Amino acid sequence: MDYHDKNNSRKKWKNRDLITSMEFAITGLLTAFKEERNMRKHGVSAVLVVLLGLLFQVSAIEWLFLLLAVSLVIAFEIVNSAIENVVDLASDYHFSMLAKHAKDMAAGAVLFVSGYALLTGAIIFLPKVWNLLF
């Protein structure tokens, strides 16, 4: 394969317009939800958060923090899955300490934003549940 063939091959994957870019992005989201178990769990959690927000009639500011937390967790999970796929591809499924570190750090980033989401949910919902019970 010469340079010209390689260059044309790359152009096939280059987003040609906004619609094509959107199609690739939506395919990525659907793939994440279809193929990643943790993504489905985050999706269920997001639906529960929205339902609780509606039930407890959270304020606009509280909605902003809840939606930020949910969005961060989902976005980081997608990036984590992408990193895992690329690392597996690059390491050809052979063990590499660098590959392990990359995957562990990506998973750690998801854990970190999940902690933020949990803390945000606790700050917003625990007082409301407390007031409801007592």
C-alpha positions in Angstrom: 0.0 0.0 0.0 1.6 3.3 -1.0 1.0 6.7 0.6 -1.8 7.6 -1.8 -3.8 4.4 -0.9 -3.2 5.0 2.8 -4.3 8.6 2.5 -7.6 7.6 0.7 -8.2 4.9 3.3 -8.0 7.6 6.0 -10.4 9.8 4.2 -13.1 7.1 4.2 -13.2 7.4 8.0 -13.0 11.2 8.1 -16.3 12.9 8.9 -17.4 14.5 5.7 -20.3 16.6 7.1 -22.3 17.3 10.2 -24.9 14.6 9.6 -22.2 11.9 9.1 -20.5 13.1 12.3 -23.8 12.9 14.2 -24.5 9.4 12.8 -21.0 8.2 14.0 -21.6 9.8 17.5 -25.1 8.3 17.9 -23.7 4.9 16.8 -21.0 5.3 19.5 -23.6 6.0 22.1 -25.8 3.0 21.0 -22.7 0.7 20.9 -21.7 1.8 24.4 -25.2 1.0 25.8 -25.5 -2.2 23.9 -22.1 -3.7 24.5 -21.0 -2.3 27.9 -22.7 -3.8 31.0 -21.6 -0.9 33.2 -23.1 1.6 30.8 -26.5 0.0 31.1 -26.2 0.2 34.9 -25.3 3.9 34.7 -28.3 4.3 32.4 -30.6 2.7 35.0 -29.1 4.9 37.7 -29.7 8.0 35.5 -33.4 7.1 35.0 -33.7 6.6 38.8 -32.1 10.0 39.5 -34.5 11.7 37.1 -37.5 9.9 38.6 -36.3 10.9 42.2 -35.8 14.5 41.0 -39.3 14.6 39.7 -40.7 13.0 42.8 -39.0 15.4 45.1 -39.4 18.4 42.9 -35.8 19.4 43.0 -34.9 23.0 42.2 -33.3 24.2 39.0 -29.9 24.4 40.6 -30.3 20.9 42.0 -31.3 19.7 38.5 -28.1 21.2 37.1 -25.9 19.4 39.6 -27.8 16.1 39.2 -27.6 16.3 35.4 -23.9 17.3 35.5 -23.2 14.3 37.7 -25.1 11.9 35.5 -23.6 13.3 32.4 -20.0 13.1 33.8 -20.5 9.4 34.8 -21.9 8.4 31.4 -19.3 10.4 29.5 -16.4 9.0 31.5 -17.7 5.5 31.1 -17.8 5.9 27.3 -14.2 7.2 27.4 -13.2 4.4 29.7 -14.7 1.8 27.3 -13.0 3.5 24.3 -9.6 3.4 26.1 -10.1 -0.2 27.0 -10.9 -1.1 23.3 -7.9 0.8 22.0 -5.5 -0.6 24.6 -6.7 -4.2 23.8 -6.3 -3.5 20.1 -2.8 -2.0 20.6 -1.6 -4.6 23.0 -2.9 -7.4 20.8 -4.4 -9.0 23.9 -1.0 -9.7 25.3 -0.3 -8.6 28.9 1.5 -5.3 29.2 2.0 -3.4 32.4 1.5 -0.1 30.5 -1.8 -1.5 29.1 -2.9 -2.5 32.6 -2.0 1.0 34.0 -3.9 2.7 31.2 -7.0 0.6 31.8 -6.8 1.0 35.6 -6.5 4.8 35.3 -9.4 5.0 33.0 -11.5 2.9 35.4 -10.2 5.1 38.2 -11.5 8.2 36.5 -15.0 6.6 36.2 -14.8 5.7 39.9 -13.8 9.3 40.8 -16.7 10.9 38.9 -19.1 8.2 40.3 -18.0 9.3 43.8 -18.8 12.9 42.8 -22.2 11.7 41.5 -22.9 9.8 44.7 -22.0 12.7 46.9 -24.1 15.1 44.8 -27.1 12.7 45.1 -26.6 12.4 48.8 -26.4 16.1 49.4 -29.6 16.7 47.4 -31.7 13.7 48.3 -30.9 12.8 51.9 -32.3 15.9 53.4 -35.5 15.5 51.3 -35.8 11.8 52.4 -35.1 12.8 56.0 -37.9 15.5 55.9 -40.3 12.9 54.3 -39.6 10.4 57.0 -39.5 12.6 60.1 
